[in-house]
Amino acid sequence: MSLAALATAFLLIVTLGYVVTCWLSPFGDCRKCDGMGHELKTDRKGKTRRGRDCRRCEATGKRIRVGRWIYNRAARTYRAGTR
């Protein structure tokens, strides 16, 4: 097997894995609050305390994956164009 074929097979496997992940679990943890739903703050004594609610995920701790967002947008555009 050549190096180009091996690289193509690897990229195909990674892409299909991401598609399956987006299909089975369309929501992932928020990157800003690490899925907690709120920001963590450290006070002057070094203790970690709960901060305000995360604005990015609206305190749910979950965000839609990029691949699922692209699929939803494409499906919505296709449905709007075939009406």
mmCIF file of the N, C-alpha and C atoms, coordinates in Angstrom:
data_MODEL
# 
_entry.id   MODEL 
# 
loop_
_atom_site.group_PDB 
_atom_site.id 
_atom_site.type_symbol 
_atom_site.label_atom_id 
_atom_site.label_alt_id 
_atom_site.label_comp_id 
_atom_site.label_asym_id 
_atom_site.label_entity_id 
_atom_site.label_seq_id 
_atom_site.pdbx_PDB_ins_code 
_atom_site.Cartn_x 
_atom_site.Cartn_y 
_atom_site.Cartn_z 
_atom_site.occupancy 
_atom_site.B_iso_or_equiv 
_atom_site.pdbx_formal_charge 
_atom_site.auth_seq_id 
_atom_site.auth_comp_id 
_atom_site.auth_asym_id 
_atom_site.auth_atom_id 
_atom_site.pdbx_PDB_model_num 
ATOM 1   N N  . MET A 1 1  ? 0.835   -1.176 0.000  1.00 0.00 ? 1  MET A N  1 
ATOM 2   C CA . MET A 1 1  ? 0.000   0.000  0.000  1.00 0.00 ? 1  MET A CA 1 
ATOM 3   C C  . MET A 1 1  ? 0.881   1.241  0.000  1.00 0.00 ? 1  MET A C  1 
ATOM 4   N N  . SER A 1 2  ? 0.520   2.189  -0.810 1.00 0.00 ? 2  SER A N  1 
ATOM 5   C CA . SER A 1 2  ? 1.332   3.402  -0.875 1.00 0.00 ? 2  SER A CA 1 
ATOM 6   C C  . SER A 1 2  ? 0.964   4.346  0.263  1.00 0.00 ? 2  SER A C  1 
ATOM 7   N N  . LEU A 1 3  ? 1.805   5.318  0.447  1.00 0.00 ? 3  LEU A N  1 
ATOM 8   C CA . LEU A 1 3  ? 1.600   6.282  1.522  1.00 0.00 ? 3  LEU A CA 1 
ATOM 9   C C  . LEU A 1 3  ? 0.349   7.140  1.269  1.00 0.00 ? 3  LEU A C  1 
ATOM 10  N N  . ALA A 1 4  ? 0.098   7.481  0.005  1.00 0.00 ? 4  ALA A N  1 
ATOM 11  C CA . ALA A 1 4  ? -1.076  8.292  -0.325 1.00 0.00 ? 4  ALA A CA 1 
ATOM 12  C C  . ALA A 1 4  ? -2.367  7.519  -0.046 1.00 0.00 ? 4  ALA A C  1 
ATOM 13  N N  . ALA A 1 5  ? -2.379  6.242  -0.370 1.00 0.00 ? 5  ALA A N  1 
ATOM 14  C CA . ALA A 1 5  ? -3.565  5.431  -0.109 1.00 0.00 ? 5  ALA A CA 1 
ATOM 15  C C  . ALA A 1 5  ? -3.794  5.268  1.391  1.00 0.00 ? 5  ALA A C  1 
ATOM 16  N N  . LEU A 1 6  ? -2.716  5.111  2.131  1.00 0.00 ? 6  LEU A N  1 
ATOM 17  C CA . LEU A 1 6  ? -2.829  4.984  3.584  1.00 0.00 ? 6  LEU A CA 1 
ATOM 18  C C  . LEU A 1 6  ? -3.357  6.275  4.209  1.00 0.00 ? 6  LEU A C  1 
ATOM 19  N N  . ALA A 1 7  ? -2.867  7.421  3.744  1.00 0.00 ? 7  ALA A N  1 
ATOM 20  C CA . ALA A 1 7  ? -3.340  8.712  4.254  1.00 0.00 ? 7  ALA A CA 1 
ATOM 21  C C  . ALA A 1 7  ? -4.808  8.933  3.905  1.00 0.00 ? 7  ALA A C  1 
ATOM 22  N N  . THR A 1 8  ? -5.205  8.540  2.690  1.00 0.00 ? 8  THR A N  1 
ATOM 23  C CA . THR A 1 8  ? -6.600  8.678  2.281  1.00 0.00 ? 8  THR A CA 1 
ATOM 24  C C  . THR A 1 8  ? -7.505  7.795  3.122  1.00 0.00 ? 8  THR A C  1 
ATOM 25  N N  . ALA A 1 9  ? -7.075  6.571  3.382  1.00 0.00 ? 9  ALA A N  1 
ATOM 26  C CA . ALA A 1 9  ? -7.866  5.659  4.212  1.00 0.00 ? 9  ALA A CA 1 
ATOM 27  C C  . ALA A 1 9  ? -7.998  6.202  5.635  1.00 0.00 ? 9  ALA A C  1 
ATOM 28  N N  . PHE A 1 10 ? -6.929  6.756  6.167  1.00 0.00 ? 10 PHE A N  1 
ATOM 29  C CA . PHE A 1 10 ? -6.967  7.329  7.507  1.00 0.00 ? 10 PHE A CA 1 
ATOM 30  C C  . PHE A 1 10 ? -7.936  8.501  7.584  1.00 0.00 ? 10 PHE A C  1 
ATOM 31  N N  . LEU A 1 11 ? -7.869  9.406  6.607  1.00 0.00 ? 11 LEU A N  1 
ATOM 32  C CA . LEU A 1 11 ? -8.783  10.552 6.595  1.00 0.00 ? 11 LEU A CA 1 
ATOM 33  C C  . LEU A 1 11 ? -10.230 10.116 6.435  1.00 0.00 ? 11 LEU A C  1 
ATOM 34  N N  . LEU A 1 12 ? -10.467 9.102  5.644  1.00 0.00 ? 12 LEU A N  1 
ATOM 35  C CA . LEU A 1 12 ? -11.820 8.577  5.462  1.00 0.00 ? 12 LEU A CA 1 
ATOM 36  C C  . LEU A 1 12 ? -12.365 7.991  6.757  1.00 0.00 ? 12 LEU A C  1 
ATOM 37  N N  . ILE A 1 13 ? -11.535 7.258  7.470  1.00 0.00 ? 13 ILE A N  1 
ATOM 38  C CA . ILE A 1 13 ? -11.963 6.656  8.749  1.00 0.00 ? 13 ILE A CA 1 
ATOM 39  C C  . ILE A 1 13 ? -12.248 7.748  9.781  1.00 0.00 ? 13 ILE A C  1 
ATOM 40  N N  . VAL A 1 14 ? -11.399 8.767  9.854  1.00 0.00 ? 14 VAL A N  1 
ATOM 41  C CA . VAL A 1 14 ? -11.610 9.857  10.816 1.00 0.00 ? 14 VAL A CA 1 
ATOM 42  C C  . VAL A 1 14 ? -12.888 10.620 10.482 1.00 0.00 ? 14 VAL A C  1 
ATOM 43  N N  . THR A 1 15 ? -13.111 10.892 9.203  1.00 0.00 ? 15 THR A N  1 
ATOM 44  C CA . THR A 1 15 ? -14.307 11.630 8.782  1.00 0.00 ? 15 THR A CA 1 
ATOM 45  C C  . THR A 1 15 ? -15.570 10.838 9.078  1.00 0.00 ? 15 THR A C  1 
ATOM 46  N N  . LEU A 1 16 ? -15.564 9.555  8.744  1.00 0.00 ? 16 LEU A N  1 
ATOM 47  C CA . LEU A 1 16 ? -16.742 8.732  9.023  1.00 0.00 ? 16 LEU A CA 1 
ATOM 48  C C  . LEU A 1 16 ? -16.989 8.588  10.521 1.00 0.00 ? 16 LEU A C  1 
ATOM 49  N N  . GLY A 1 17 ? -15.927 8.535  11.302 1.00 0.00 ? 17 GLY A N  1 
ATOM 50  C CA . GLY A 1 17 ? -16.075 8.490  12.757 1.00 0.00 ? 17 GLY A CA 1 
ATOM 51  C C  . GLY A 1 17 ? -16.727 9.746  13.301 1.00 0.00 ? 17 GLY A C  1 
ATOM 52  N N  . TYR A 1 18 ? -16.341 10.909 12.750 1.00 0.00 ? 18 TYR A N  1 
ATOM 53  C CA . TYR A 1 18 ? -16.935 12.168 13.197 1.00 0.00 ? 18 TYR A CA 1 
ATOM 54  C C  . TYR A 1 18 ? -18.395 12.263 12.770 1.00 0.00 ? 18 TYR A C  1 
ATOM 55  N N  . VAL A 1 19 ? -18.708 11.772 11.574 1.00 0.00 ? 19 VAL A N  1 
ATOM 56  C CA . VAL A 1 19 ? -20.100 11.779 11.108 1.00 0.00 ? 19 VAL A CA 1 
ATOM 57  C C  . VAL A 1 19 ? -20.960 10.917 12.023 1.00 0.00 ? 19 VAL A C  1 
ATOM 58  N N  . VAL A 1 20 ? -20.464 9.752  12.411 1.00 0.00 ? 20 VAL A N  1 
ATOM 59  C CA . VAL A 1 20 ? -21.220 8.876  13.312 1.00 0.00 ? 20 VAL A CA 1 
ATOM 60  C C  . VAL A 1 20 ? -21.372 9.537  14.682 1.00 0.00 ? 20 VAL A C  1 
ATOM 61  N N  . THR A 1 21 ? -20.333 10.199 15.160 1.00 0.00 ? 21 THR A N  1 
ATOM 62  C CA . THR A 1 21 ? -20.416 10.897 16.442 1.00 0.00 ? 21 THR A CA 1 
ATOM 63  C C  . THR A 1 21 ? -21.471 11.998 16.398 1.00 0.00 ? 21 THR A C  1 
ATOM 64  N N  . CYS A 1 22 ? -21.498 12.770 15.310 1.00 0.00 ? 22 CYS A N  1 
ATOM 65  C CA . CYS A 1 22 ? -22.495 13.838 15.178 1.00 0.00 ? 22 CYS A CA 1 
ATOM 66  C C  . CYS A 1 22 ? -23.904 13.280 15.059 1.00 0.00 ? 22 CYS A C  1 
ATOM 67  N N  . TRP A 1 23 ? -24.032 12.098 14.476 1.00 0.00 ? 23 TRP A N  1 
ATOM 68  C CA . TRP A 1 23 ? -25.346 11.484 14.321 1.00 0.00 ? 23 TRP A CA 1 
ATOM 69  C C  . TRP A 1 23 ? -25.852 10.920 15.654 1.00 0.00 ? 23 TRP A C  1 
ATOM 70  N N  . LEU A 1 24 ? -24.976 10.240 16.388 1.00 0.00 ? 24 LEU A N  1 
ATOM 71  C CA . LEU A 1 24 ? -25.395 9.618  17.641 1.00 0.00 ? 24 LEU A CA 1 
ATOM 72  C C  . LEU A 1 24 ? -25.462 10.604 18.807 1.00 0.00 ? 24 LEU A C  1 
ATOM 73  N N  . SER A 1 25 ? -24.557 11.567 18.824 1.00 0.00 ? 25 SER A N  1 
ATOM 74  C CA . SER A 1 25 ? -24.511 12.527 19.922 1.00 0.00 ? 25 SER A CA 1 
ATOM 75  C C  . SER A 1 25 ? -24.318 13.931 19.345 1.00 0.00 ? 25 SER A C  1 
ATOM 76  N N  . PRO A 1 26 ? -25.421 14.592 18.945 1.00 0.00 ? 26 PRO A N  1 
ATOM 77  C CA . PRO A 1 26 ? -25.276 15.891 18.283 1.00 0.00 ? 26 PRO A CA 1 
ATOM 78  C C  . PRO A 1 26 ? -24.803 17.014 19.206 1.00 0.00 ? 26 PRO A C  1 
ATOM 79  N N  . PHE A 1 27 ? -24.875 16.822 20.502 1.00 0.00 ? 27 PHE A N  1 
ATOM 80  C CA . PHE A 1 27 ? -24.452 17.854 21.445 1.00 0.00 ? 27 PHE A CA 1 
ATOM 81  C C  . PHE A 1 27 ? -23.194 17.410 22.174 1.00 0.00 ? 27 PHE A C  1 
ATOM 82  N N  . GLY A 1 28 ? -22.248 18.329 22.314 1.00 0.00 ? 28 GLY A N  1 
ATOM 83  C CA . GLY A 1 28 ? -21.022 18.083 23.061 1.00 0.00 ? 28 GLY A CA 1 
ATOM 84  C C  . GLY A 1 28 ? -20.922 19.063 24.211 1.00 0.00 ? 28 GLY A C  1 
ATOM 85  N N  . ASP A 1 29 ? -19.934 18.866 25.058 1.00 0.00 ? 29 ASP A N  1 
ATOM 86  C CA . ASP A 1 29 ? -19.734 19.774 26.185 1.00 0.00 ? 29 ASP A CA 1 
ATOM 87  C C  . ASP A 1 29 ? -19.296 21.148 25.691 1.00 0.00 ? 29 ASP A C  1 
ATOM 88  N N  . CYS A 1 30 ? -19.745 22.169 26.376 1.00 0.00 ? 30 CYS A N  1 
ATOM 89  C CA . CYS A 1 30 ? -19.347 23.539 26.065 1.00 0.00 ? 30 CYS A CA 1 
ATOM 90  C C  . CYS A 1 30 ? -17.854 23.686 26.356 1.00 0.00 ? 30 CYS A C  1 
ATOM 91  N N  . ARG A 1 31 ? -17.135 24.330 25.444 1.00 0.00 ? 31 ARG A N  1 
ATOM 92  C CA . ARG A 1 31 ? -15.693 24.481 25.618 1.00 0.00 ? 31 ARG A CA 1 
ATOM 93  C C  . ARG A 1 31 ? -15.346 25.578 26.617 1.00 0.00 ? 31 ARG A C  1 
ATOM 94  N N  . LYS A 1 32 ? -16.224 26.531 26.795 1.00 0.00 ? 32 LYS A N  1 
ATOM 95  C CA . LYS A 1 32 ? -15.916 27.648 27.697 1.00 0.00 ? 32 LYS A CA 1 
ATOM 96  C C  . LYS A 1 32 ? -16.053 27.236 29.167 1.00 0.00 ? 32 LYS A C  1 
ATOM 97  N N  . CYS A 1 33 ? -17.128 26.517 29.481 1.00 0.00 ? 33 CYS A N  1 
ATOM 98  C CA . CYS A 1 33 ? -17.365 26.151 30.889 1.00 0.00 ? 33 CYS A CA 1 
ATOM 99  C C  . CYS A 1 33 ? -17.085 24.667 31.158 1.00 0.00 ? 33 CYS A C  1 
ATOM 100 N N  . ASP A 1 34 ? -16.560 23.950 30.168 1.00 0.00 ? 34 ASP A N  1 
ATOM 101 C CA . ASP A 1 34 ? -16.249 22.517 30.286 1.00 0.00 ? 34 ASP A CA 1 
ATOM 102 C C  . ASP A 1 34 ? -17.460 21.685 30.668 1.00 0.00 ? 34 ASP A C  1 
ATOM 103 N N  . GLY A 1 35 ? -18.634 22.084 30.202 1.00 0.00 ? 35 GLY A N  1 
ATOM 104 C CA . GLY A 1 35 ? -19.842 21.313 30.438 1.00 0.00 ? 35 GLY A CA 1 
ATOM 105 C C  . GLY A 1 35 ? -20.473 21.527 31.805 1.00 0.00 ? 35 GLY A C  1 
ATOM 106 N N  . MET A 1 36 ? -19.984 22.500 32.563 1.00 0.00 ? 36 MET A N  1 
ATOM 107 C CA . MET A 1 36 ? -20.517 22.733 33.909 1.00 0.00 ? 36 MET A CA 1 
ATOM 108 C C  . MET A 1 36 ? -21.733 23.661 33.895 1.00 0.00 ? 36 MET A C  1 
ATOM 109 N N  . GLY A 1 37 ? -21.843 24.528 32.909 1.00 0.00 ? 37 GLY A N  1 
ATOM 110 C CA . GLY A 1 37 ? -22.965 25.452 32.845 1.00 0.00 ? 37 GLY A CA 1 
ATOM 111 C C  . GLY A 1 37 ? -22.702 26.772 33.529 1.00 0.00 ? 37 GLY A C  1 
ATOM 112 N N  . HIS A 1 38 ? -21.556 26.872 34.180 1.00 0.00 ? 38 HIS A N  1 
ATOM 113 C CA . HIS A 1 38 ? -21.190 28.127 34.839 1.00 0.00 ? 38 HIS A CA 1 
ATOM 114 C C  . HIS A 1 38 ? -19.675 28.255 34.835 1.00 0.00 ? 38 HIS A C  1 
ATOM 115 N N  . GLU A 1 39 ? -19.236 29.481 34.915 1.00 0.00 ? 39 GLU A N  1 
ATOM 116 C CA . GLU A 1 39 ? -17.799 29.737 34.958 1.00 0.00 ? 39 GLU A CA 1 
ATOM 117 C C  . GLU A 1 39 ? -17.291 29.531 36.376 1.00 0.00 ? 39 GLU A C  1 
ATOM 118 N N  . LEU A 1 40 ? -16.054 29.095 36.503 1.00 0.00 ? 40 LEU A N  1 
ATOM 119 C CA . LEU A 1 40 ? -15.453 28.922 37.816 1.00 0.00 ? 40 LEU A CA 1 
ATOM 120 C C  . LEU A 1 40 ? -14.566 30.113 38.113 1.00 0.00 ? 40 LEU A C  1 
ATOM 121 N N  . LYS A 1 41 ? -14.656 30.614 39.341 1.00 0.00 ? 41 LYS A N  1 
ATOM 122 C CA . LYS A 1 41 ? -13.837 31.738 39.767 1.00 0.00 ? 41 LYS A CA 1 
ATOM 123 C C  . LYS A 1 41 ? -13.005 31.310 40.964 1.00 0.00 ? 41 LYS A C  1 
ATOM 124 N N  . THR A 1 42 ? -11.869 31.944 41.118 1.00 0.00 ? 42 THR A N  1 
ATOM 125 C CA . THR A 1 42 ? -11.012 31.698 42.271 1.00 0.00 ? 42 THR A CA 1 
ATOM 126 C C  . THR A 1 42 ? -10.987 32.963 43.109 1.00 0.00 ? 42 THR A C  1 
ATOM 127 N N  . ASP A 1 43 ? -11.290 32.811 44.406 1.00 0.00 ? 43 ASP A N  1 
ATOM 128 C CA . ASP A 1 43 ? -11.278 33.992 45.265 1.00 0.00 ? 43 ASP A CA 1 
ATOM 129 C C  . ASP A 1 43 ? -9.856  34.278 45.757 1.00 0.00 ? 43 ASP A C  1 
ATOM 130 N N  . ARG A 1 44 ? -9.703  35.250 46.600 1.00 0.00 ? 44 ARG A N  1 
ATOM 131 C CA . ARG A 1 44 ? -8.371  35.674 47.044 1.00 0.00 ? 44 ARG A CA 1 
ATOM 132 C C  . ARG A 1 44 ? -7.669  34.631 47.896 1.00 0.00 ? 44 ARG A C  1 
ATOM 133 N N  . LYS A 1 45 ? -8.436  33.780 48.551 1.00 0.00 ? 45 LYS A N  1 
ATOM 134 C CA . LYS A 1 45 ? -7.839  32.748 49.401 1.00 0.00 ? 45 LYS A CA 1 
ATOM 135 C C  . LYS A 1 45 ? -7.464  31.491 48.616 1.00 0.00 ? 45 LYS A C  1 
ATOM 136 N N  . GLY A 1 46 ? -7.799  31.459 47.326 1.00 0.00 ? 46 GLY A N  1 
ATOM 137 C CA . GLY A 1 46 ? -7.436  30.318 46.494 1.00 0.00 ? 46 GLY A CA 1 
ATOM 138 C C  . GLY A 1 46 ? -8.540  29.289 46.335 1.00 0.00 ? 46 GLY A C  1 
ATOM 139 N N  . LYS A 1 47 ? -9.687  29.546 46.950 1.00 0.00 ? 47 LYS A N  1 
ATOM 140 C CA . LYS A 1 47 ? -10.794 28.605 46.822 1.00 0.00 ? 47 LYS A CA 1 
ATOM 141 C C  . LYS A 1 47 ? -11.496 28.816 45.484 1.00 0.00 ? 47 LYS A C  1 
ATOM 142 N N  . THR A 1 48 ? -11.941 27.732 44.909 1.00 0.00 ? 48 THR A N  1 
ATOM 143 C CA . THR A 1 48 ? -12.682 27.820 43.657 1.00 0.00 ? 48 THR A CA 1 
ATOM 144 C C  . THR A 1 48 ? -14.161 27.911 43.980 1.00 0.00 ? 48 THR A C  1 
ATOM 145 N N  . ARG A 1 49 ? -14.809 28.892 43.371 1.00 0.00 ? 49 ARG A N  1 
ATOM 146 C CA . ARG A 1 49 ? -16.230 29.111 43.610 1.00 0.00 ? 49 ARG A CA 1 
ATOM 147 C C  . ARG A 1 49 ? -16.970 29.159 42.295 1.00 0.00 ? 49 ARG A C  1 
ATOM 148 N N  . ARG A 1 50 ? -18.263 28.981 42.401 1.00 0.00 ? 50 ARG A N  1 
ATOM 149 C CA . ARG A 1 50 ? -19.103 29.035 41.219 1.00 0.00 ? 50 ARG A CA 1 
ATOM 150 C C  . ARG A 1 50 ? -19.280 30.486 40.790 1.00 0.00 ? 50 ARG A C  1 
ATOM 151 N N  . GLY A 1 51 ? -19.013 30.744 39.504 1.00 0.00 ? 51 GLY A N  1 
ATOM 152 C CA . GLY A 1 51 ? -19.193 32.082 38.969 1.00 0.00 ? 51 GLY A CA 1 
ATOM 153 C C  . GLY A 1 51 ? -20.577 32.221 38.354 1.00 0.00 ? 51 GLY A C  1 
ATOM 154 N N  . ARG A 1 52 ? -20.702 33.161 37.464 1.00 0.00 ? 52 ARG A N  1 
ATOM 155 C CA . ARG A 1 52 ? -21.994 33.389 36.820 1.00 0.00 ? 52 ARG A CA 1 
ATOM 156 C C  . ARG A 1 52 ? -22.260 32.322 35.758 1.00 0.00 ? 52 ARG A C  1 
ATOM 157 N N  . ASP A 1 53 ? -23.502 32.272 35.307 1.00 0.00 ? 53 ASP A N  1 
ATOM 158 C CA . ASP A 1 53 ? -23.884 31.300 34.299 1.00 0.00 ? 53 ASP A CA 1 
ATOM 159 C C  . ASP A 1 53 ? -23.149 31.565 32.994 1.00 0.00 ? 53 ASP A C  1 
ATOM 160 N N  . CYS A 1 54 ? -22.844 30.499 32.283 1.00 0.00 ? 54 CYS A N  1 
ATOM 161 C CA . CYS A 1 54 ? -22.119 30.606 31.022 1.00 0.00 ? 54 CYS A CA 1 
ATOM 162 C C  . CYS A 1 54 ? -23.039 31.214 29.961 1.00 0.00 ? 54 CYS A C  1 
ATOM 163 N N  . ARG A 1 55 ? -22.555 32.250 29.287 1.00 0.00 ? 55 ARG A N  1 
ATOM 164 C CA . ARG A 1 55 ? -23.360 32.904 28.255 1.00 0.00 ? 55 ARG A CA 1 
ATOM 165 C C  . ARG A 1 55 ? -23.327 32.121 26.949 1.00 0.00 ? 55 ARG A C  1 
ATOM 166 N N  . ARG A 1 56 ? -22.258 31.412 26.691 1.00 0.00 ? 56 ARG A N  1 
ATOM 167 C CA . ARG A 1 56 ? -22.113 30.712 25.422 1.00 0.00 ? 56 ARG A CA 1 
ATOM 168 C C  . ARG A 1 56 ? -23.116 29.568 25.288 1.00 0.00 ? 56 ARG A C  1 
ATOM 169 N N  . CYS A 1 57 ? -23.296 28.784 26.333 1.00 0.00 ? 57 CYS A N  1 
ATOM 170 C CA . CYS A 1 57 ? -24.221 27.643 26.272 1.00 0.00 ? 57 CYS A CA 1 
ATOM 171 C C  . CYS A 1 57 ? -25.533 27.923 26.994 1.00 0.00 ? 57 CYS A C  1 
ATOM 172 N N  . GLU A 1 58 ? -25.698 29.130 27.510 1.00 0.00 ? 58 GLU A N  1 
ATOM 173 C CA . GLU A 1 58 ? -26.888 29.536 28.255 1.00 0.00 ? 58 GLU A CA 1 
ATOM 174 C C  . GLU A 1 58 ? -27.145 28.633 29.465 1.00 0.00 ? 58 GLU A C  1 
ATOM 175 N N  . ALA A 1 59 ? -26.082 28.280 30.166 1.00 0.00 ? 59 ALA A N  1 
ATOM 176 C CA . ALA A 1 59 ? -26.087 27.520 31.421 1.00 0.00 ? 59 ALA A CA 1 
ATOM 177 C C  . ALA A 1 59 ? -26.578 26.093 31.261 1.00 0.00 ? 59 ALA A C  1 
ATOM 178 N N  . THR A 1 60 ? -26.552 25.532 30.049 1.00 0.00 ? 60 THR A N  1 
ATOM 179 C CA . THR A 1 60 ? -26.932 24.131 29.874 1.00 0.00 ? 60 THR A CA 1 
ATOM 180 C C  . THR A 1 60 ? -25.726 23.211 29.939 1.00 0.00 ? 60 THR A C  1 
ATOM 181 N N  . GLY A 1 61 ? -24.554 23.731 29.611 1.00 0.00 ? 61 GLY A N  1 
ATOM 182 C CA . GLY A 1 61 ? -23.346 22.918 29.595 1.00 0.00 ? 61 GLY A CA 1 
ATOM 183 C C  . GLY A 1 61 ? -23.156 22.174 28.286 1.00 0.00 ? 61 GLY A C  1 
ATOM 184 N N  . LYS A 1 62 ? -24.098 22.296 27.368 1.00 0.00 ? 62 LYS A N  1 
ATOM 185 C CA . LYS A 1 62 ? -24.024 21.583 26.089 1.00 0.00 ? 62 LYS A CA 1 
ATOM 186 C C  . LYS A 1 62 ? -24.090 22.563 24.930 1.00 0.00 ? 62 LYS A C  1 
ATOM 187 N N  . ARG A 1 63 ? -23.394 22.229 23.843 1.00 0.00 ? 63 ARG A N  1 
ATOM 188 C CA . ARG A 1 63 ? -23.428 23.004 22.609 1.00 0.00 ? 63 ARG A CA 1 
ATOM 189 C C  . ARG A 1 63 ? -23.540 22.051 21.442 1.00 0.00 ? 63 ARG A C  1 
ATOM 190 N N  . ILE A 1 64 ? -24.129 22.500 20.364 1.00 0.00 ? 64 ILE A N  1 
ATOM 191 C CA . ILE A 1 64 ? -24.268 21.661 19.184 1.00 0.00 ? 64 ILE A CA 1 
ATOM 192 C C  . ILE A 1 64 ? -22.905 21.537 18.506 1.00 0.00 ? 64 ILE A C  1 
ATOM 193 N N  . ARG A 1 65 ? -22.586 20.338 18.051 1.00 0.00 ? 65 ARG A N  1 
ATOM 194 C CA . ARG A 1 65 ? -21.306 20.102 17.386 1.00 0.00 ? 65 ARG A CA 1 
ATOM 195 C C  . ARG A 1 65 ? -21.270 20.810 16.042 1.00 0.00 ? 65 ARG A C  1 
ATOM 196 N N  . VAL A 1 66 ? -20.085 21.155 15.585 1.00 0.00 ? 66 VAL A N  1 
ATOM 197 C CA . VAL A 1 66 ? -19.922 21.888 14.331 1.00 0.00 ? 66 VAL A CA 1 
ATOM 198 C C  . VAL A 1 66 ? -20.467 21.077 13.156 1.00 0.00 ? 66 VAL A C  1 
ATOM 199 N N  . GLY A 1 67 ? -20.162 19.797 13.110 1.00 0.00 ? 67 GLY A N  1 
ATOM 200 C CA . GLY A 1 67 ? -20.641 18.955 12.018 1.00 0.00 ? 67 GLY A CA 1 
ATOM 201 C C  . GLY A 1 67 ? -22.160 18.860 11.991 1.00 0.00 ? 67 GLY A C  1 
ATOM 202 N N  . ARG A 1 68 ? -22.778 18.771 13.141 1.00 0.00 ? 68 ARG A N  1 
ATOM 203 C CA . ARG A 1 68 ? -24.242 18.706 13.202 1.00 0.00 ? 68 ARG A CA 1 
ATOM 204 C C  . ARG A 1 68 ? -24.849 20.046 12.812 1.00 0.00 ? 68 ARG A C  1 
ATOM 205 N N  . TRP A 1 69 ? -24.197 21.150 13.196 1.00 0.00 ? 69 TRP A N  1 
ATOM 206 C CA . TRP A 1 69 ? -24.682 22.471 12.812 1.00 0.00 ? 69 TRP A CA 1 
ATOM 207 C C  . TRP A 1 69 ? -24.655 22.625 11.298 1.00 0.00 ? 69 TRP A C  1 
ATOM 208 N N  . ILE A 1 70 ? -23.586 22.174 10.663 1.00 0.00 ? 70 ILE A N  1 
ATOM 209 C CA . ILE A 1 70 ? -23.481 22.242 9.203  1.00 0.00 ? 70 ILE A CA 1 
ATOM 210 C C  . ILE A 1 70 ? -24.557 21.386 8.551  1.00 0.00 ? 70 ILE A C  1 
ATOM 211 N N  . TYR A 1 71 ? -24.776 20.183 9.082  1.00 0.00 ? 71 TYR A N  1 
ATOM 212 C CA . TYR A 1 71 ? -25.823 19.310 8.532  1.00 0.00 ? 71 TYR A CA 1 
ATOM 213 C C  . TYR A 1 71 ? -27.200 19.956 8.683  1.00 0.00 ? 71 TYR A C  1 
ATOM 214 N N  . ASN A 1 72 ? -27.498 20.508 9.846  1.00 0.00 ? 72 ASN A N  1 
ATOM 215 C CA . ASN A 1 72 ? -28.801 21.146 10.065 1.00 0.00 ? 72 ASN A CA 1 
ATOM 216 C C  . ASN A 1 72 ? -29.009 22.315 9.108  1.00 0.00 ? 72 ASN A C  1 
ATOM 217 N N  . ARG A 1 73 ? -27.974 23.118 8.903  1.00 0.00 ? 73 ARG A N  1 
ATOM 218 C CA . ARG A 1 73 ? -28.078 24.256 7.997  1.00 0.00 ? 73 ARG A CA 1 
ATOM 219 C C  . ARG A 1 73 ? -28.305 23.790 6.562  1.00 0.00 ? 73 ARG A C  1 
ATOM 220 N N  . ALA A 1 74 ? -27.596 22.755 6.122  1.00 0.00 ? 74 ALA A N  1 
ATOM 221 C CA . ALA A 1 74 ? -27.758 22.235 4.757  1.00 0.00 ? 74 ALA A CA 1 
ATOM 222 C C  . ALA A 1 74 ? -29.148 21.625 4.569  1.00 0.00 ? 74 ALA A C  1 
ATOM 223 N N  . ALA A 1 75 ? -29.628 20.893 5.567  1.00 0.00 ? 75 ALA A N  1 
ATOM 224 C CA . ALA A 1 75 ? -30.960 20.290 5.466  1.00 0.00 ? 75 ALA A CA 1 
ATOM 225 C C  . ALA A 1 75 ? -32.046 21.361 5.427  1.00 0.00 ? 75 ALA A C  1 
ATOM 226 N N  . ARG A 1 76 ? -31.891 22.417 6.233  1.00 0.00 ? 76 ARG A N  1 
ATOM 227 C CA . ARG A 1 76 ? -32.861 23.501 6.248  1.00 0.00 ? 76 ARG A CA 1 
ATOM 228 C C  . ARG A 1 76 ? -32.872 24.237 4.901  1.00 0.00 ? 76 ARG A C  1 
ATOM 229 N N  . THR A 1 77 ? -31.710 24.457 4.323  1.00 0.00 ? 77 THR A N  1 
ATOM 230 C CA . THR A 1 77 ? -31.622 25.117 3.014  1.00 0.00 ? 77 THR A CA 1 
ATOM 231 C C  . THR A 1 77 ? -32.238 24.243 1.932  1.00 0.00 ? 77 THR A C  1 
ATOM 232 N N  . TYR A 1 78 ? -31.997 22.938 1.990  1.00 0.00 ? 78 TYR A N  1 
ATOM 233 C CA . TYR A 1 78 ? -32.567 22.020 0.996  1.00 0.00 ? 78 TYR A CA 1 
ATOM 234 C C  . TYR A 1 78 ? -34.089 21.998 1.095  1.00 0.00 ? 78 TYR A C  1 
ATOM 235 N N  . ARG A 1 79 ? -34.610 21.922 2.327  1.00 0.00 ? 79 ARG A N  1 
ATOM 236 C CA . ARG A 1 79 ? -36.078 21.906 2.500  1.00 0.00 ? 79 ARG A CA 1 
ATOM 237 C C  . ARG A 1 79 ? -36.701 23.203 2.029  1.00 0.00 ? 79 ARG A C  1 
ATOM 238 N N  . ALA A 1 80 ? -36.052 24.327 2.284  1.00 0.00 ? 80 ALA A N  1 
ATOM 239 C CA . ALA A 1 80 ? -36.580 25.621 1.847  1.00 0.00 ? 80 ALA A CA 1 
ATOM 240 C C  . ALA A 1 80 ? -36.563 25.742 0.331  1.00 0.00 ? 80 ALA A C  1 
ATOM 241 N N  . GLY A 1 81 ? -35.614 25.097 -0.316 1.00 0.00 ? 81 GLY A N  1 
ATOM 242 C CA . GLY A 1 81 ? -35.504 25.198 -1.770 1.00 0.00 ? 81 GLY A CA 1 
ATOM 243 C C  . GLY A 1 81 ? -36.423 24.266 -2.524 1.00 0.00 ? 81 GLY A C  1 
ATOM 244 N N  . THR A 1 82 ? -36.956 23.235 -1.839 1.00 0.00 ? 82 THR A N  1 
ATOM 245 C CA . THR A 1 82 ? -37.817 22.267 -2.521 1.00 0.00 ? 82 THR A CA 1 
ATOM 246 C C  . THR A 1 82 ? -39.287 22.475 -2.217 1.00 0.00 ? 82 THR A C  1 
ATOM 247 N N  . ARG A 1 83 ? -39.636 23.554 -1.591 1.00 0.00 ? 83 ARG A N  1 
ATOM 248 C CA . ARG A 1 83 ? -41.054 23.816 -1.277 1.00 0.00 ? 83 ARG A CA 1 
ATOM 249 C C  . ARG A 1 83 ? -41.762 24.424 -2.431 1.00 0.00 ? 83 ARG A C  1 
# 
